[in-house]
């Protein structure tokens, strides 16, 4: 189980690895969301996250953007149940 960890290094250029292999997250917003979620110590409210990442759009659009971002993030990660 210990081998199934995603490692995140944030000092210097951000790096994400799984089993020693780099994880490539292409879109900047998706990378930011990944790091933000990984740094949370407790569960967070989707509305808070959507307002943080998309503060200039209405709530419904922000929630849609968050759903799409999470879906994209899941496709970039090597483990199914990380998010």
N, C-alpha and C positions, 0 to 999 in steps of 0.2 A: 504494500500500500504506500510506503514511503516513496517509492519510485514514481508514483502517479501524482506528483506535485508539480504545479506550475511555479516556476521561480520568476520573481519580478525584481529587477535591479533598477532603482530610480536615481542612483547617484551617477552623474555623467549622463550620457545618452541612455534613455530607457531601453532595457533589454528584457525580453520575455522568453523563457525557455521551458521545454518539457522534455524530460529524459535527455538533457544535454543538447537538444536540437532547438534552434531558434523558432519562435512563433512569429509569424509575420501577420500583423494587423494593418491592412492597407490604409484605411481611412482614419484621419486624425481624430475625428469626433468619437469613433469607435474605440480607438486607443485610449482617449481621455476617459471615456465611460468605463472601460475595463480597469484602469488604474483607480479611478474613484471608487468603484464597487469593491475592488480588492482591498482598499484601505479602510473600509468600514468595519467597525467592531461588532455592530449589531445590525439586525435587519433594518432596512430603510424604506420609507414610503415612496411608492412610484410617483406620486404627485410632486413630492419634494424634488426628486431627481429630474423629472421632466421640466419643472420650473427653473431648476438650476442650469440645465443644459440648453433650454429653449425659452428664455425669459421674455422674448419679444413677440411670441405668438400666443394665440388663445389656448386655453387648457386642452381642448379636444385635439388640436393639432400637435401640441407638445406631447400628449400621451401617445398619439399615433407615431410621432417621431421616435419616442422611447421604445415602443414595441418593435418598430422596424430596426432600430439600432441594436436592441438585444438579440433580435433574430439574426442580424448580420454577425454580431459578436459570436454567437453560438456556432456559426458556420466556420469561423476563423480558429476556434479553440479545438484542441485535440481530444478533449474529454466531453462527453455528452452532458453530464450533470454538474458542471462547474457553476453555471448561472441558473 
